[in-house]
Amino acid sequence: MSQQLPARYDHVGSFLRPLYLLEARARKARGEIGAEQLRAVEDQAIAEIVQFQQDVGLKSITDGEFRRTYFHIDFLEQLGGVKTDIPVTVRKPDGTEELAPPVIRVIDKVRHAKDIQRADFEYLKSQVGAGRTPKVTIPSPTMLHFRGGRAGISKDAYPELDPAFYDDVAQAYGDELRSLHAAGCRYVQMDDTNLAYLCDEKMREAARLRGDDPNELPHRYAGFINKVVAQKPPGMLLAMHLCRGNFKSTFAAQGNYEPVAEALLQEMDLDAYFMEYDDDRSGDFRPLRYLPKGKTVVLGLVTTKFGQLERKDDLKRRIDEAAKHAPLEQLALSPQCGFSSTVHGNNIAVEDQRNKLRLVIETAQEVWGDN
């Protein structure tokens, strides 16, 4: 890698889709254009968002997830043995909307049936300038278990989950990481809502009803993630982003990281964590006391849900608070999530993205220096 990563200022990855890309996707859905024509439009949009990130000053560059509808489904459904059903929008009693959890089912042995992100990465890499690092975002492997639990995984394919299911998924992810590494990828981020959901008592109770122990799951998932990490190619940075929901500026869970912090920070052999901390839903910074040497926590203090800009002094104060529990040199700053975890986008304006990212960069430079 051309510089230390995660940089002191980083980002989660997704961006608002431009209108012309949304229109092209709609035309493709109606059968008016084909896959190649849509991909050409995606290429144009990705080239523009890459330039945007470079102009803003970011050091890691993503494709904005412009080829995806959802941050997780588009990847998971390309694994052999996995079937997903498109999620639907539901209206909550308070009038806000949220994305009903998609049904993700394992119907056969999980396998790496094909390279999933390689061609997309190769195009991204071709657009990224010198001194920047292209980053690939993929869903966490825990997404294949948490939403459905044992009932969502074929008993014919997996009479017992441990170790066969976890080993097969880890092998599939390892094959994908090796494919990306061979194409020159050195920075991969796994997006995980499940560990953050396990901080919410409602979600913990739902896990109990599925037959899982919410106190045991974080430790089981740590072992699961470590099976993937064990297959990571040398020289690749592997990070995890935690989120409590970001669909159209709504959230699905809340709660302090304490129930998962030890498993997350001490037991998982990851290099870095992007941790959502943009409001009171995430609790205080005490769980960061589990952070061992050699790992980085990127503090997601700047919200992507709304356009109102945070005050720089408030961000610095919160970084100081976090540094009481983890060394400042092991911390960094980012937005709380992407700006468009699904194709629908968050409740913000296009220019909000630039303003939020510039705030992150300027604040981090004042706290840590350029890196």
C-alpha positions as CSV (number, residue, x, y, z in Angstrom):
1,M,0.0,0.0,0.0
2,S,1.2,3.5,-0.8
3,Q,0.4,4.9,2.6
4,Q,-0.8,4.0,6.1
5,L,-4.3,2.6,6.0
6,P,-6.8,3.2,7.3
7,A,-5.7,6.8,7.0
8,R,-6.5,9.1,9.9
9,Y,-9.4,10.2,7.7
10,D,-11.3,7.5,5.9
11,H,-14.8,6.7,4.7
12,V,-17.1,3.7,4.6
13,G,-17.7,3.6,0.9
14,S,-21.1,4.1,-0.7
15,F,-22.3,7.4,-2.3
16,L,-25.5,8.8,-3.7
17,R,-26.2,7.5,-7.2
18,P,-26.4,10.2,-9.8
19,L,-29.8,10.6,-11.5
20,Y,-28.6,9.4,-14.9
21,L,-27.5,6.1,-13.3
22,L,-30.8,5.6,-11.6
23,E,-32.6,6.2,-14.9
24,A,-30.3,3.7,-16.6
25,R,-31.1,1.1,-14.0
26,A,-34.8,1.7,-14.4
27,R,-34.4,1.3,-18.2
28,K,-32.6,-1.9,-17.7
29,A,-35.4,-3.2,-15.4
30,R,-37.9,-2.4,-18.2
31,G,-35.9,-4.2,-20.8
32,E,-35.1,-1.1,-22.7
33,I,-31.3,-1.5,-22.5
34,G,-29.0,-4.5,-21.9
35,A,-26.4,-5.4,-19.3
36,E,-23.5,-4.0,-21.3
37,Q,-25.2,-0.7,-21.9
38,L,-26.0,-0.4,-18.2
39,R,-22.4,-1.3,-17.3
40,A,-21.1,1.5,-19.6
41,V,-23.3,4.0,-17.7
42,E,-22.0,2.6,-14.4
43,D,-18.4,3.0,-15.7
44,Q,-19.0,6.7,-16.3
45,A,-20.6,7.2,-12.9
46,I,-17.8,5.4,-11.2
47,A,-15.1,7.4,-13.0
48,E,-16.8,10.6,-11.8
49,I,-17.2,9.4,-8.1
50,V,-13.5,8.3,-8.1
51,Q,-12.5,11.8,-9.3
52,F,-14.8,13.3,-6.6
53,Q,-13.1,11.3,-3.8
54,Q,-9.7,12.3,-5.1
55,D,-10.6,15.9,-5.4
56,V,-11.9,15.9,-1.8
57,G,-8.6,14.5,-0.6
58,L,-9.4,10.9,0.4
59,K,-6.7,8.3,0.4
60,S,-8.8,5.2,0.0
61,I,-11.1,5.2,-3.0
62,T,-14.2,3.1,-3.6
63,D,-16.6,2.7,-6.6
64,G,-19.4,4.1,-4.5
65,E,-21.1,0.7,-4.7
66,F,-22.6,2.1,-7.9
67,R,-23.1,-1.4,-9.4
68,R,-25.2,-2.6,-6.5
69,T,-28.8,-2.3,-5.4
70,Y,-28.1,-3.4,-1.8
71,F,-24.8,-3.4,0.1
72,H,-25.1,-7.1,0.8
73,I,-27.5,-9.0,-1.4
74,D,-25.8,-8.3,-4.7
75,F,-22.7,-10.0,-3.4
76,L,-24.2,-12.8,-1.3
77,E,-26.5,-14.0,-4.1
78,Q,-23.5,-14.7,-6.3
79,L,-22.1,-17.3,-3.9
80,G,-23.0,-20.8,-4.8
81,G,-25.6,-22.3,-2.5
82,V,-27.2,-19.0,-1.5
83,K,-30.6,-17.7,-2.4
84,T,-31.9,-14.2,-1.5
85,D,-35.3,-12.7,-1.6
86,I,-35.6,-9.0,-2.4
87,P,-36.4,-7.0,0.8
88,V,-39.4,-4.7,1.1
89,T,-39.9,-1.3,2.7
90,V,-42.1,-1.2,5.8
91,R,-43.6,1.8,7.5
92,K,-43.0,2.0,11.3
93,P,-45.6,3.3,13.7
94,D,-43.9,6.7,13.9
95,G,-44.3,7.1,10.2
96,T,-40.7,6.5,9.2
97,E,-39.6,3.8,6.8
98,E,-37.2,1.0,7.2
99,L,-36.0,-1.9,5.1
100,A,-37.5,-5.2,6.3
101,P,-34.6,-7.6,6.7
102,P,-34.1,-9.6,3.4
103,V,-34.5,-13.3,3.5
104,I,-31.1,-14.8,2.9
105,R,-31.3,-18.6,2.6
106,V,-28.5,-21.2,2.3
107,I,-30.1,-23.9,0.1
108,D,-27.0,-25.9,-0.8
109,K,-23.3,-26.2,0.1
110,V,-21.8,-22.7,0.0
111,R,-19.0,-22.3,-2.5
112,H,-17.1,-19.7,-4.5
113,A,-18.8,-20.3,-7.8
114,K,-17.1,-17.4,-9.7
115,D,-15.1,-14.3,-9.1
116,I,-17.6,-11.7,-7.7
117,Q,-15.8,-8.4,-7.4
118,R,-12.7,-8.9,-9.5
119,A,-13.9,-7.2,-12.7
120,D,-15.4,-4.4,-10.8
121,F,-12.2,-3.9,-8.8
122,E,-10.1,-3.9,-12.0
123,Y,-12.1,-1.1,-13.4
124,L,-11.9,0.8,-10.2
125,K,-8.2,0.4,-10.0
126,S,-7.9,1.7,-13.6
127,Q,-9.5,4.9,-12.5
128,V,-7.6,5.6,-9.3
129,G,-4.6,7.9,-9.4
130,A,-1.2,7.4,-8.0
131,G,-0.8,7.6,-4.3
132,R,-4.4,6.4,-3.6
133,T,-5.6,3.0,-2.7
134,P,-8.7,1.4,-4.2
135,K,-10.9,-0.2,-1.5
136,V,-13.4,-3.0,-2.0
137,T,-16.4,-3.3,0.3
138,I,-18.2,-6.7,0.7
139,P,-20.8,-7.9,3.2
140,S,-19.6,-9.8,6.3
141,P,-20.0,-13.6,6.2
142,T,-22.1,-13.4,9.4
143,M,-24.9,-12.1,7.1
144,L,-25.4,-15.7,6.0
145,H,-26.3,-16.8,9.5
146,F,-27.7,-14.1,11.7
147,R,-30.9,-13.0,9.8
148,G,-32.3,-16.5,9.5
149,G,-30.3,-18.5,12.1
150,R,-30.4,-22.3,11.9
151,A,-33.8,-22.2,10.1
152,G,-32.3,-20.2,7.2
153,I,-29.6,-22.9,6.4
154,S,-30.5,-26.1,4.7
155,K,-30.3,-29.1,7.0
156,D,-29.8,-31.4,4.0
157,A,-26.7,-29.4,3.1
158,Y,-25.6,-28.8,6.7
159,P,-27.0,-31.3,9.2
160,E,-24.6,-29.6,11.7
161,L,-23.4,-26.0,11.2
162,D,-20.1,-26.5,13.1
163,P,-17.7,-26.8,11.5
164,A,-18.8,-27.6,7.9
165,F,-21.0,-24.5,7.3
166,Y,-18.5,-22.0,8.8
167,D,-15.6,-23.7,7.0
168,D,-17.3,-23.6,3.6
169,V,-18.3,-20.0,3.9
170,A,-14.7,-19.1,5.0
171,Q,-13.3,-21.0,2.0
172,A,-15.6,-19.1,-0.3
173,Y,-14.6,-15.8,1.1
174,G,-11.0,-16.8,1.1
175,D,-11.3,-17.7,-2.6
176,E,-12.8,-14.2,-3.3
177,L,-10.0,-12.5,-1.3
178,R,-7.4,-14.4,-3.2
179,S,-9.0,-13.4,-6.5
180,L,-9.0,-9.8,-5.5
181,H,-5.4,-9.9,-4.3
182,A,-4.3,-11.4,-7.6
183,A,-5.9,-8.4,-9.3
184,G,-3.9,-6.0,-7.1
185,C,-6.5,-5.4,-4.3
186,R,-4.9,-4.7,-0.9
187,Y,-7.7,-3.1,1.1
188,V,-11.0,-4.9,1.8
189,Q,-13.8,-3.8,4.2
190,M,-16.5,-6.2,5.4
191,D,-19.8,-4.6,6.3
192,D,-21.5,-6.1,9.3
193,T,-24.8,-5.1,10.9
194,N,-25.2,-8.2,13.0
195,L,-22.7,-7.5,15.7
196,A,-24.1,-4.0,16.2
197,Y,-27.6,-5.5,16.2
198,L,-26.6,-7.7,19.1
199,C,-26.1,-4.6,21.2
200,D,-29.9,-4.0,21.0
201,E,-32.1,-5.9,23.4
202,K,-34.9,-6.3,20.8
203,M,-32.5,-7.9,18.4
204,R,-31.0,-10.1,21.2
205,E,-34.5,-11.3,22.0
206,A,-35.1,-12.1,18.3
207,A,-32.0,-14.2,18.3
208,R,-33.2,-16.1,21.4
209,L,-36.5,-16.8,19.6
210,R,-34.5,-18.2,16.7
211,G,-32.7,-20.6,19.1
212,D,-29.4,-18.6,19.4
213,D,-27.8,-17.4,22.6
214,P,-27.0,-13.6,22.1
215,N,-24.2,-13.8,24.6
216,E,-22.5,-16.7,22.8
217,L,-23.1,-15.4,19.2
218,P,-20.4,-12.7,19.3
219,H,-17.7,-15.2,20.3
220,R,-19.0,-17.7,17.7
221,Y,-18.8,-15.0,15.1
222,A,-15.3,-14.1,16.1
223,G,-14.3,-17.6,15.4
224,F,-16.2,-17.5,12.1
225,I,-14.5,-14.2,11.0
226,N,-11.1,-15.6,12.0
227,K,-11.6,-18.5,9.7
228,V,-11.8,-15.9,6.9
229,V,-8.9,-13.9,8.2
230,A,-6.8,-17.1,8.2
231,Q,-7.2,-17.2,4.5
232,K,-6.4,-13.5,3.9
233,P,-3.5,-13.1,1.4
234,P,-0.3,-11.5,2.8
235,G,-0.3,-7.7,2.5
236,M,-4.0,-7.3,2.4
237,L,-5.7,-5.1,5.0
238,L,-9.0,-6.5,6.2
239,A,-11.4,-4.1,8.1
240,M,-14.9,-4.4,9.4
241,H,-17.6,-1.8,9.4
242,L,-20.3,-2.0,12.1
243,C,-23.7,-0.4,11.5
244,R,-27.1,-0.3,13.2
245,G,-29.0,0.4,10.0
246,N,-28.7,3.1,7.4
247,F,-31.5,2.6,4.9
248,K,-32.9,5.9,3.7
249,S,-31.5,7.6,6.8
250,T,-33.3,5.2,9.2
251,F,-31.9,2.8,11.8
252,A,-32.9,-0.6,12.9
253,A,-31.1,-1.0,16.2
254,Q,-29.5,0.8,19.1
255,G,-27.3,0.1,22.1
256,N,-23.9,0.3,23.6
257,Y,-21.1,-1.9,22.1
258,E,-20.4,-3.5,25.5
259,P,-22.2,-6.8,24.7
260,V,-19.9,-7.5,21.7
261,A,-16.8,-5.4,22.4
262,E,-14.5,-8.1,23.8
263,A,-15.3,-10.6,21.0
264,L,-15.1,-7.8,18.4
265,L,-11.9,-6.0,19.4
266,Q,-9.9,-8.7,21.2
267,E,-10.9,-12.0,19.6
268,M,-11.3,-11.1,16.0
269,D,-7.9,-11.0,14.1
270,L,-8.9,-8.0,12.0
271,D,-6.7,-5.0,11.2
272,A,-9.3,-2.2,11.7
273,Y,-12.8,-1.4,12.7
274,F,-15.1,1.3,11.4
275,M,-17.4,1.9,14.4
276,E,-20.7,3.8,14.2
277,Y,-20.6,6.6,16.9
278,D,-22.7,9.4,15.4
279,D,-25.3,9.8,18.1
280,D,-26.4,8.5,21.5
281,R,-27.6,5.2,20.0
282,S,-24.1,3.9,20.0
283,G,-23.4,4.6,23.7
284,D,-20.1,5.8,25.2
285,F,-16.5,4.9,24.3
286,R,-15.8,2.6,27.2
287,P,-15.9,-0.5,25.0
288,L,-12.8,0.8,23.2
289,R,-10.8,-0.3,26.3
290,Y,-10.7,-3.8,24.7
291,L,-8.7,-2.5,21.7
292,P,-5.3,-4.2,21.6
293,K,-2.1,-2.9,20.2
294,G,-1.7,-3.1,16.4
295,K,-5.4,-2.5,15.6
296,T,-7.2,0.7,14.5
297,V,-10.6,2.0,15.3
298,V,-12.0,4.5,12.9
299,L,-14.6,6.6,14.8
300,G,-17.7,7.2,12.8
301,L,-18.6,10.5,14.4
302,V,-20.0,12.3,11.4
303,T,-23.5,11.2,10.4
304,T,-24.4,10.4,6.8
305,K,-28.1,10.3,7.7
306,F,-28.7,14.0,7.7
307,G,-27.1,17.0,6.0
308,Q,-26.6,19.2,9.1
309,L,-22.9,19.6,9.5
310,E,-21.3,18.7,12.8
311,R,-19.2,21.3,14.7
312,K,-15.5,20.6,14.4
313,D,-14.9,21.4,18.1
314,D,-17.6,18.9,19.1
315,L,-15.8,16.2,17.0
316,K,-12.5,17.0,18.6
317,R,-14.0,16.8,22.1
318,R,-15.5,13.4,21.2
319,I,-12.1,12.2,19.9
320,D,-10.6,13.3,23.2
321,E,-13.2,11.3,25.0
322,A,-12.5,8.2,23.0
323,A,-8.7,8.6,23.6
324,K,-9.4,8.1,27.3
325,H,-10.2,4.5,26.5
326,A,-7.9,3.7,23.5
327,P,-4.6,5.3,22.5
328,L,-5.1,8.3,20.2
329,E,-2.5,6.9,17.7
330,Q,-4.8,3.9,17.2
331,L,-7.8,6.0,16.4
332,A,-9.0,7.6,13.1
333,L,-12.1,9.5,11.9
334,S,-14.8,8.8,9.3
335,P,-18.5,9.3,8.6
336,Q,-20.7,6.9,10.5
337,C,-21.7,4.9,7.4
338,G,-21.9,5.3,3.6
339,F,-24.2,7.8,2.0
340,S,-26.2,5.3,0.2
341,S,-26.1,1.7,1.7
342,T,-28.8,0.9,-0.9
343,V,-29.6,2.3,-4.3
344,H,-32.3,4.5,-2.6
345,G,-29.8,6.8,-0.9
346,N,-30.0,8.7,2.3
347,N,-32.0,11.8,3.1
348,I,-29.2,14.2,2.2
349,A,-28.2,16.4,-0.8
350,V,-25.4,15.5,-3.1
351,E,-23.3,18.4,-1.9
352,D,-23.7,17.2,1.7
353,Q,-21.3,14.3,0.8
354,R,-18.5,16.8,0.0
355,N,-19.1,18.9,3.1
356,K,-19.2,15.9,5.4
357,L,-16.0,14.4,4.0
358,R,-14.1,17.7,4.0
359,L,-15.1,18.1,7.7
360,V,-13.7,14.6,8.4
361,I,-10.4,15.4,6.6
362,E,-9.9,18.8,8.1
363,T,-10.7,17.7,11.6
364,A,-8.4,14.6,11.4
365,Q,-5.6,16.7,10.0
366,E,-5.9,19.1,12.9
367,V,-5.9,16.3,15.4
368,W,-3.3,13.9,13.9
369,G,-1.6,15.8,11.1
370,D,-1.8,14.8,7.5
371,N,-2.0,11.1,8.1
